[in-house]
Amino acid sequence: MRKAILLILLLMSSFGWSQNQANWWFFGSNAGIDFNTGSPIPNNIGQLDTIEGCSAISDACGDLLFYTDGISVWDRNHIIMPNGNGLLGNPSSTQSAIIIPLPNSTNLYYIFSISITDPFTGAGVTGLYYSVVDMNLNNGAGDVINAQKNIQLLPNSSEKLFAAVASNGQDAWIVTYAESILGSFSYDQFYAFKLTPSGMDLSATVTSTSAITSVTDKRGYLKVSPDGSKVAMMTQFYVDPSLPGENGRGAWLFDFDNNTGRVSNPIRLNFPSNYQAYGTEFSLDSNLVYIDLNTLGSGLIPAERLLLQYDTNALNFQNNPVTIYESDPNDPADNVTRGALQIAPNKKIYYARDEQEWLSVINDPNNVGALSNFQYDGLALTSGTNSNEGLPPFYNAFFNPSFSIIEGCSTTPSLFIADDIATCPNTTVLWDFGDISSGNNTSTQINPSHIYNTAGIYTINLIITTPAEVFTSSRTVTIVDSPITNSVNDIELCDDPTNDGLAPVDFTSTRVQAIGNQSLSDYEVSIHNNLLEAENDFNAISDNAILSSGTYFVRIDSRISNGCFVTIPFDVNIAATPVLSPINNLSSCDDFNNDGIVSFDLEIAGIEGLGTQDLNLFDYTFFSSQNDADLDINQITNIYDGVDEELIFVRYENVNNRNCFAITSFSLEVIYQPSIPVLGDLTICDDDARDGIEVFNLNSLTPLIQNTQPGNLSTSFHSSQQNAALDMNPLSLSYLNTNLQETLWVRLENNDSTTCYDVQPLNIEVYVKPIVQSSPDLLKCIDDQVTIEASTGFASYLWNTGENTRSITLSDEGIYTVTVTDINGCQDTTSTVVTNYLPTQIIDIEVQQFALRSNRITVTAIGDEPFEYSIDNFFYQDSNVFTDLLPGYYTVYVRDTNGCDLITALATIIAAPPYFTPNQDGFHDFWQVTAIETEPDAEIYIFDRFGKLLKQLSPLSPGWDGTYLGNPMPSTDYWYRVELIDGRSFKGHFSLKR
């Protein structure tokens, strides 16, 4: 944690905090604030009127660019941009919009918006979208690019959204909370989308599943800390983890990795059960998190309000919030609905008050408790304007003036990009590249380049001096040598049967050829559509992506330095594959002697198989076996003497790529009179619907009916003998019965002669499905055995344990499933869930010591609560804290109330005696710290009242005998100091009595 804090301090300004992009706020009902003078100046010039979501953006020098409610975009003149209507946000969406500048761009800005359906009419669309504003359009006032408007990222998401700068100081993570299973309306997964200088890189999208925070309600804020290390998430409704799929209601704190975009380690922030969570914000140093609570969270009815502060550095902070503000439950005049919290450029946090001309303010948000200086009537808004529930959120990079680096390899330029504030008037920059030996180690350019001739790690420092502030930032860069460029082979592929010029491409061999003997632990290989995307490491192509013929590029990238890479071009060529049309069997009646041999012209079948395809593009040849066709050997002539049911194979090849081929077959037929054998009844067991209606696979009888008879035969099924005889109204081969017992009619026909057929009856029947029950679910101690059983009356039983008895005895927890079978062979299944109580574990013992009777022991245990605690195994208590304990050795006992577990742990209390009597009477002759032998590395010092060191004791010695240099010391008070190896120390005084 200390290292993380140090890194954050290096990336932040040494003398200032804010950046000017957050200087203009527009929110609520026409409310506005200008922070450009350093103090907030309210105004009513804004045109925005929103219930919740809103966003605004200024340039690096504090001049307003535009603002939005997620639907309309107003320019700096407070006029809706010409293409600025119809964004897919919603004024009733918690975080309807947030605005992010495109990295390294001076004119492009991305508006990310979250839309919801209308809560009253159900109309509208849902999901996460983005639109792009170009400030070069509309005579410099900006406009939404029509072709980049309302681009969908997710079809459905919650109303939560934040933007955080990535670890490279350049890219941005846009994070929302949505469904892991689309269409489930259960929100349980974070989606992190990456915005790069090339735009949205969807191939870099990261998901973080968080089932423990699963909810169905969309409302509530999602905020990232200024240092990008933490995330706070609020979700409406009263907390009730017992509700299926709703265990995520309330307030949560997560860790955020701005290198990978992953959200992890959820910790619930506990608060009173009669409140609902909505707004949240972090302190400027990212150590404290504030949450807004209301007894009625819908935002429609004013109710009691509570503002809590959690100190993330404190022990058990999630259970010990500090109350910053609480409305008077006896005074309805101070009731207000939910509201947002937002950091401002003046280092304060502002707190929305719905439908009021006021904002509350936390004046010193880095301070704990009352020292945070909460002011209820903090800022009066312009008369006629109101705060509502929302305040504009901002990109956390706006609060960390820094710089980004595009590393090069050794001997190639590395690019350095200063924060946009460096472009403001009367501002200077000074770079130190950490490369003194280069001879050009400094630069005053805003975005300079520098060549490092030797691979290594360098520290870069940047000083930005504005008329008002001085910002200093520091980062390290790792410079590596260029990867080795190996040649790769072109990829030759055959198209799929659609012949659309697209095919899945496996780049495995391409990657192996490109990397050569270089280590995959040092280098990463990616494939890109074109050179520009390869050079920008944008939109990497995944293996087996569907691609067309063309030139593609391999990028070999150092895993240590993303800016050091090489690119290699190669071609993908996709040739057309023969798409075969069905070939009708060639049929002919046998001659009079019926010897089964007929001369066939195979050319007819070959042309038929190509259909409408170009005869000049494909060749075809004939074979008498599949193996010969596969190997392209032993071709047969086009005029061929064949026998009945002889199978002929045709091989079609692309004349430009013989590897692109297809094989099909057809039969030679001599017509015979078919006959239907005697058919048994067709039976089936009823399914779980138990409605006596099932689907009969009539086609499964075809092999039995045709019974290897020669000829081009077809089998059909009919509801009556007449329909079968006339070949009318054939039944579906997936036949759905209407009665438990029915009689169908089968027709077997030689298709080469419609007069050759046979008709016979077929009886079908549906057996009733059995019903089985087993013992109800149960909970037991780990070592207990239990017996479960299934209901009686079945021919056989089979448990998933392998046992085949009606009842089984078991000791392990799990799901025990039994399958029963009745006399008809029909089955049913049921299960019993057996669960063990969780074992009790002592995970922590905290000792408060160095006192006579105010010592205490605090025990932390986990398992199936509730627990009982004891230090003598006789008297047990509900509390896990034992107080007023004497120094000494203790055994702590913990047992659960279900009677399964009793566990123990040892604890020691160390203390110093108040006096000793070194008179050699055998009592108190030495002064020594009680139980100090348990800390053998401790150091003990004894001083006189003037601070002179008289004795240093070993924890394993008997103690001080009251002498100094062999001389007895007088009776008086002496001082001691005990230093433990973990850094703690204790001091006090004692008396020497003679």
C-alpha positions, 0 to 999 in steps of 0.5 A, a space after each residue: 500500500 505504501 508503494 502505491 501511495 508513493 507512485 500516486 504522489 509521483 504522478 500528482 502535482 507537487 503544489 496544486 490539485 485541480 485541472 481546468 477541464 472540470 472548471 464548468 459545471 451544469 446540473 439540476 434545473 439550469 444550475 451552473 458553477 464556474 470554478 475558474 477564479 478558484 472560488 465557485 461562482 454560481 450562474 444561471 446561463 446553462 440550458 440543461 434541466 435534468 433529474 440526475 445524469 449530466 456532464 460538462 467539459 472545459 479545455 485545459 485552460 478552463 474555457 467551456 467547450 460543451 455540456 450534455 444531459 446524455 440526450 442533447 449537447 450544448 456548445 459553449 454558447 449554450 446552443 444545442 449543436 446542429 447534430 447534438 440532439 438524440 443521444 441515447 442517454 436519459 435525464 433519469 439515468 444516474 450517470 447519463 453521460 461522461 465526457 472524455 477527450 480522445 488521447 493525444 487529440 486536440 479536437 475530438 471528445 467522446 461522450 459515453 451515455 447510458 440510456 434506460 427505458 422510461 420508468 413510467 411508459 417502458 418506452 426507449 432503448 437501454 445500454 451503453 453508447 458513445 458519440 464523438 464530438 469534433 470541436 473543429 466543426 460548426 465554426 469551432 463551436 463543435 458538433 457531433 459526428 453523424 457517422 459516430 453517433 450512438 455507437 452501441 457498446 452494450 445492449 443493456 447495462 446499469 446506470 453506472 459509469 466511470 472513466 479512469 486513466 490507464 497505467 500508461 498515462 495515455 489511454 482511458 478505461 471506460 467502466 460500467 456494470 452490466 449483465 454477464 448473460 445478455 438478456 438476464 437483467 441480472 447485473 453481475 459483471 464489470 465491463 472495461 472498454 479501452 479508449 486509445 489515440 486510435 479510438 475504441 479498441 474493442 479487442 482490449 475489452 476486459 470483463 470482471 465477473 462479480 457474482 457477490 454483488 449481483 443485483 437487478 436494480 440499475 440505479 446508484 453511482 459508480 466512482 473511481 478514486 482520484 489515484 485510480 486504485 479503488 472503485 465505489 459502487 452504490 445500488 438502490 433498495 434496502 439491503 437484503 442478501 437473502 433475496 436471490 440475485 439481490 445480494 449486491 444491494 447497498 454500498 461496495 468498495 473494490 480494487 481497480 487495476 488501471 493496467 489491466 482494467 480489472 475490478 476485484 476484491 469486493 468489500 461491503 460498506 455496512 450502514 443502517 438497514 433502513 437506508 438505501 445507497 445512491 451517491 458516493 465520492 472519494 477524498 482527494 487523497 483517495 483514502 476516504 470514501 463518502 456515501 449518500 443514504 436515504 430512507 426512501 431511495 426512489 428519488 420521488 419522495 423526500 425522506 431522512 438523509 445520512 452522509 457517512 465517511 469510511 476511512 479505508 486505512 482503518 481496521 475493520 473500516 467497512 463496519 465503522 463509518 463516521 457520520 458526517 451529516 444526519 437529518 433530524 427525524 423529528 423535523 420534516 423540513 430538512 427532508 430531501 431525496 437522494 443526491 450525488 457527491 462530486 470532487 470540485 477543482 477547489 479541493 472540496 466535495 459538493 453534495 446535491 440537495 434535490 429541488 433546492 437552491 443550495 449545495 452542501 459542501 465538505 470543505 476538507 474532505 481528506 480529514 476524518 470525521 468532524 475535521 472534514 468540515 461539513 457545511 449543510 448550507 455550503 453554496 447558494 445557487 443562483 436564484 431561480 435555479 435548483 440542484 436536483 439529484 445529480 452532479 457532473 462526473 469527471 474523468 479522474 485524469 483531470 485531477 492528476 496533471 501528468 504526462 504520457 510516454 510512447 516508448 521507442 526501442 533503443 536508438 529510436 525516438 520515444 515520444 513524450 506528451 505533456 498534460 494539456 494544461 501545458 498548452 495554456 497561455 504563459 505556461 512553460 515546461 521543462 523535461 528531464 529525460 533521465 539520460 545525462 550521457 545523451 548530451 540533450 537530456 532536457 527539453 522545453 517543448 510541450 511534446 518532445 521526443 528523445 532517443 535513448 541509445 542504450 536499453 535500460 530504465 530511465 526516470 523522466 521528470 516534468 515541471 509545468 509552470 502556469 501563472 497560478 501553479 507549478 506542477 511536477 510529475 515523475 515516471 520511469 520508462 523502460 527502454 529495450 532493444 528492438 525485436 528480431 524481424 523474421 519472415 512469415 509465409 503467406 497463408 493459402 486457404 479454401 473458402 467455406 461453402 458460402 464462397 463469400 471470400 471470407 474464412 476463419 484464419 488460424 494464425 498459430 503458425 504465423 505467430 511461431 514463424 514471426 517470433 522465431 527463437 525469441 522468448 514469448 515471455 519477453 515478446 507478444 505477437 499480435 495480428 492486425 488488419 493494416 499497417 496503421 493499426 499494427 503500428 498503433 497496437 489497435 484492434 488486434 485480430 483473434 485467431 480464427 477470425 473471419 477474414 478476406 484475402 489481403 495483406 495483414 501485419 504481424 506486430 512483435 511487441 516487447 512485453 516490457 515496453 509497449 512502444 518497442 515493436 516491429 511489424 511484418 507484412 504477409 498475405 492471406 489468399 482465400 480460394 473458392 471451394 466447390 459448392 455441390 448441388 445434390 446429385 440425383 441417383 442415376 437409375 435405370 431398369 434392368 434388362 429382361 434377364 435381370 442380371 443387375 448390370 447397366 451401362 450409365 453415363 456419369 457425365 450427367 451426374 458430374 454436371 448436375 453436381 456443379 449446378 450454376 458454378 463456372 465449369 471453367 473454374 472447377 474440374 470433376 472426376 469419378 471414383 468407385 470408393 471414398 478412399 480413391 476420391 480422397 487420394 485422387 487415384 484410380 479414376 473410372 471412365 465416364 461411361 461405366 457399367 454399374 450394378 444396383 446400389 453401387 456408390 459412385 464418388 465425384 471429386 470437384 477441384 478448383 483449377 487454381 488451388 487443387 487443395 480446395 476440393 469437395 467430394 460427393 456421391 450418388 448411387 446407381 439403381 436397378 429398380 426392384 419391388 420393395 416390401 415392408 417387413 412385419 413391424 413391432 409396436 413403437 413405444 416411448 416413455 412420457 416426458 416431464 410434462 406428463 401429458 401423454 404426448 411425445 415426439 416419435 422419430 418415425 425416421 428411425 424405422 426407415 432402416 428396418 422398413 427398407 431392410 437393405 432392399 435394393 433400389 431408390 426407396 423412400 418411406 413415408 407415414 400416413 394417418 390412414 390406409 387410404 392416404 398411404 395407398 394414394 401417397 397423400 398427406 404424409 406425416 412429419 417424421 417427428 410425429 406428435 401423437 394425439 392418443 396414448 395408442 394409435 395406428 399409423 400406416 407406412 408406405 415404402 416406394 421405389 422412387 424410380 417407379 411410383 407403382 412400386 410400393 407397399 403399405 402396412 400398419 404401425 402401432 405406436 404407444 406412449 407409456 406413463 412416466 413414473 414419479 419418484 420422491 426422495 428425502 428433503 434437503 438437510 444440514 449436518 455436522 461434518 462427522 455426522 452420518 445421515 440416511 436418505 431414501 427414495 419412494 417405493 414401487 420401482 423396478 430399480 434404483 441408481 444413485 449418483 454414488 453408484 449404489 442401487 438400493 432404495 436408501 443410502 447412508 452417507 457422511 459427505 455433503 453434496 447433491 445426491 441424485 437417484 434415478 428410478 426405472 419402472 417395469 416399462 423402462 421409464 425413468 424419473 429423477 430427484 435429488 436431495 442436497 446434504 450440506 455441512 455446517 462450515 467449520 469454525 476457525 480462529 483467524 485473528 487474536 488481538 491483544 491490548 497489553 501493558 496495563 494491569 487491569 485494562 488489558 483485553 483480548 479480542 477474538 475474530 472467528 469465521 464459520 457458521 455463526 453465532 459463536 460463544 467465547 471463553 477463556 476458561 472453557 467453563 464460562 462462555 459469553 456471546 462477546 468476542 472481547 475479554 476485558 480487565 485481564 491480568 498479564 499472563 498466558 491465556 487459552 481462548 475457546 470458541 464454539 459454534 452454537 450448532 454443537 459441531 466445533 470447539 477450537 482453541 488458541 493461545 494468547 499472552 498479555 505482557 505488562 510491567 510490574 509497578 514496583 520491586 524490592 531488591 532486598 534479597 528476601 526472595 520476593 520481588 528482588 528483580 524488576 522484569 516485564 511480565 511474560 516478556 520471554 514471549 518476545 525474545 527479540 524485545 529490547 528493555 531499557 531502564 532510565 533514572 528520572 533524568 533520562 540516564 540509561 541505567 540498564 538494558 535487559 534481555 527478555 530472557 534474563 531474570 531482570 534488574 537487581 536495582 544496582 548501577 555499576 555494582 552500586 545499589 540505587 536509591 528508593 525512588 521512581 525509575 522509567 522504562 521503555 520496551 521496544 518490540 521487533 514489530 515497531 511497537 514500543 511501550 514506556 512507563 515508570 515503576 518504584 524501587 523500594 528498599 
